[in-house]
Amino acid sequence: MIFTIAIKELRALFASPLAWLVLTVIQVVLGYGFLRRLDDFLQIQPQLTQMASPPGFTELVAAPTFATAAAVLLFAVPLLAMRMIAEERRNQTLTLLMSAPVSMTEIVLGKFTGLMTFLLVIVLLVLAMPLMLASGTRLDFGLLAGLTLALLLLAAGFAAVGLYASSLTAQPMAAALLGFGMLLAMLFMGETAGDSLRARGWHLPAAFIQVFSPLKNFEPLGRGMIDSYAIVCALLLAVGFLLLTIRRLDGRRLRG
Amino acid sequence: MNPTDPALTICARGLSRSFGKHLAVKPLDLDVRRGEVVGLLGPNGAGKSTTMQMLTGNLAPGTGEIRICGIDLLESPKLAKARIGYLPETPPLYRELTVREYLELAARLHRVTKARLADAVSSAMAHCGLADVGRKLIGTLSKGYQQRVGIAQAIVHEPDVVILDEPTVGLDPNQILDIRRLIRELGNRQSVILSTHILPEVEAVCDRVQIMHHGEIVFSNTIAGLREFQSGRTMIVGLQHPPAPEALAAIPGVEQVEAEGEGRFRIRFAADCDPSAALVSAAGANNWGLQQLTPARSSLEDVFVHLTQDNPDKAGIPA
């Protein structure tokens, strides 16, 4: 059932020009950045060879590209997620799902899966850029795997937040702004709040607030380091907001 | 009536719902048997849609319980919902899908198995006259066709209970006839509840009618009962020298007198007491000049208006 809904969402995404536009813009922005970094890398390569243990192509070109992709997702995901629930509410099509023998959890997970599948396409396109050069340079596949996983986890968190924002209003545009606002607030507050709390010796709240620091959780994996706590935090963010979304939709049925 | 009766497809008890302080639906009972078409009639805002939303699990009831074919809707919503087909006021259509794609989605969501999927969709399309537009995008269809897609969506999984909220709204007369024929057909095999404020529709397709007003069921009877309800108990009296209405009201059996001008009065009388004879003799004795004495063949419209207008005397209406 989740799968059926996911496919429906994916079709809806690809039926709208927005999804194609987002894919194009992301590809242009990231492609341009990738080529510039590649250019820089080729220029400094002679100096790098003189170093004892020089950073490679993956670290100098691929990693920053993934970091840019993370920033682009910050804008793209709320835009992609905005219609998923808000527009169904505005067009009153949510009734089809709500009257079907499908639980609210399945509806939300279906929508999330659909969105994640689309985001997976974006991540794979990002990954394809460094992979294209595999024949010409030595790639650090471990680091690339870490970067891919980090970006997927980040996208999952963003997607859950975007879906929740979409469930709060019947106006897709308002949902996009709301989702973007929530993500931005997390970035601004989340990144520093943990440090300042830790500086005061409040380790438990600091550990908790790390759930709301998506970029902070992106970082270790992005350096090729498996920080299980960061991974758990990234998953918690996604799960937490999915639960909120389910609650929100259930509440609509109660309140009317 | 026994709530576990197997012939009962819908059994609601004490169903109510309020929005904030506003009591939209006052506690009501509703029974629908297999093979029955029940019309839920009422002016806008009477609580018809709210009731239907509750019956389909789209809105949690404030109080009460709902059983669909004996399955508690609130306790096992998935099992119960699988037996319901619902067309809401606004058909839940995805404009970017073709008719066939959309109906396949609706069938899958209602757990129609893969093996039966194509057949189920084709048969729903044939029933609703959609066979020629299967490949068209829903967004490009006319309102009438969209409404048909909405109905097809509600019956594609062959539910035991079909709930249609104003199914013929926005259709042209020919389409309305088609849809009514379809509803009648559905009613032979399944149970149908439809809401409407168009009376001929109820007359044409329903076996029973429930009239809702201000969140209450104010009338519940068969169609024949509805016709009899008032027409048998009202008459028109025409007098050349009309007295004051009070004089007419004083005649035994007369419940209510409405002056219609030019010496004509509409007189309502108690069910078991026909005051015609008393009226004739009173008219002769008082020289009122009796011109006309006819039973008022009031249309369903009159009954409806009478039941749902806000006058204080409707308190005595049997429910």
Contacts between the chains, C-beta under 8 A, distances in Angstrom:
chain1	res1	chain2	res2	distance
A	1	B	109	7.3
A	1	B	111	7.7
A	4	B	105	7.1
A	4	B	108	4.7
A	4	B	109	6.3
A	5	B	109	7.7
A	8	B	94	7.6
A	8	B	105	5.7
A	11	B	96	7.5
A	11	B	97	7.3
A	12	B	94	6.9
A	12	B	96	6.2
A	15	B	96	4.0
A	16	B	96	7.5
A	91	B	90	7.7
A	91	B	92	7.7
A	92	B	88	6.7
A	92	B	89	8.0
A	92	B	90	4.3
A	92	B	92	6.1
A	93	B	92	4.2
A	93	B	93	6.7
A	93	B	94	6.1
A	94	B	92	7.2
A	95	B	58	6.0
A	95	B	86	7.2
A	95	B	88	4.7
A	95	B	90	7.9
A	95	B	92	4.4
A	96	B	92	3.9
A	96	B	106	6.5
A	96	B	109	7.0
A	96	B	153	7.0
A	97	B	109	6.8
A	98	B	57	7.2
A	98	B	58	5.0
A	99	B	56	4.8
A	99	B	57	6.5
A	99	B	58	5.9
A	99	B	81	6.3
A	99	B	84	6.6
A	99	B	86	4.4
A	99	B	88	7.8
A	100	B	81	6.5
A	100	B	106	7.6
A	100	B	109	3.9
A	100	B	110	5.5
A	101	B	77	7.4
A	101	B	78	4.3
A	101	B	79	7.1
A	101	B	80	7.9
A	101	B	81	4.2
A	101	B	82	4.1
A	101	B	109	7.8
A	101	B	110	6.4
A	101	B	111	6.1
A	102	B	78	7.4
A	102	B	109	6.0
A	103	B	77	7.7
A	103	B	78	6.7
A	253	B	57	7.9
A	253	B	58	6.6
A	253	B	59	6.1
A	253	B	60	5.3
A	254	B	60	4.7
A	256	B	17	7.4
A	256	B	19	5.7
A	256	B	50	7.7
A	256	B	53	7.7
A	256	B	59	5.3
